[in-house]
Amino acid sequence: MRNKRPTFYATTLLFVICASCGVARAQFISGDTYTRYELLAPETHQFKIYYEVTETRAGARYHFNEIREGSEASDESVIDLASGKPLKFDVVTGTQAKTDSPNANFPADAHYIRVSLAHPVPAGGEYRLAIIKTYKDEKSYYTEGDRIVYKRPLGIPRDSVVLPPGYEIVSCSVATQVLREADGRRKLAFVNPGSGGQLEVLIRAKKLK
């Protein structure tokens, strides 16, 4: 499928990638990348992640998604959003990933979900996919008294965080739109207006009485 996005869009994407070159990790992030975090029961310290990204690098046969250090990943799956079919994937080290993508910056001690695309990305084309996984991270999602805390730096252009059932927002460190899901859960939606930097997101919520 041909990429019909305007030229300025690709330019913006290039700036986003280069702006953080000093600390860049090898993870391709398109300008239309979206991540949804669903906070599960507080005592589990777990949150489900739905991550959409468009791979536009001509000739790419794989997409790499870094497993963040300190997070324990489980229940992974990957979907081709054009066909709706599942895609094959495995977990590799940065050293292994470097073999597949020699020009990328893969720290040897990092770990990545390596997604095998159904076909190489054509020149001027794109490949849209979704990665679904569950993270357990006690430093990012925990309780303080009668409140839950979600604290995590996020570098994705568009994000949303869904609170557990029966919780309401107390505070949020970034400008956010508070919405209600069909099942009654509160969702906080926000964008990252920066150019490659991360939003330091800190959300506090409490159980409804």
NORPE-V688139 format. One record per helix or strand. SS is the DSSP state (H for helix, E for strand). FROM is the first residue (numbers start at 0). TO is the last residue. If there is no record, write none. Layout:
SS | FROM | TO
SS | FROM | TO
//
This chain:
E | 1 | 1
H | 6 | 18
H | 20 | 22
E | 33 | 38
H | 41 | 43
E | 45 | 54
E | 61 | 66
E | 71 | 79
E | 85 | 85
E | 88 | 92
H | 93 | 99
E | 110 | 115
E | 124 | 124
E | 126 | 135
E | 140 | 143
E | 146 | 153
E | 157 | 161
E | 166 | 171
E | 176 | 179
E | 185 | 190
E | 198 | 206
//
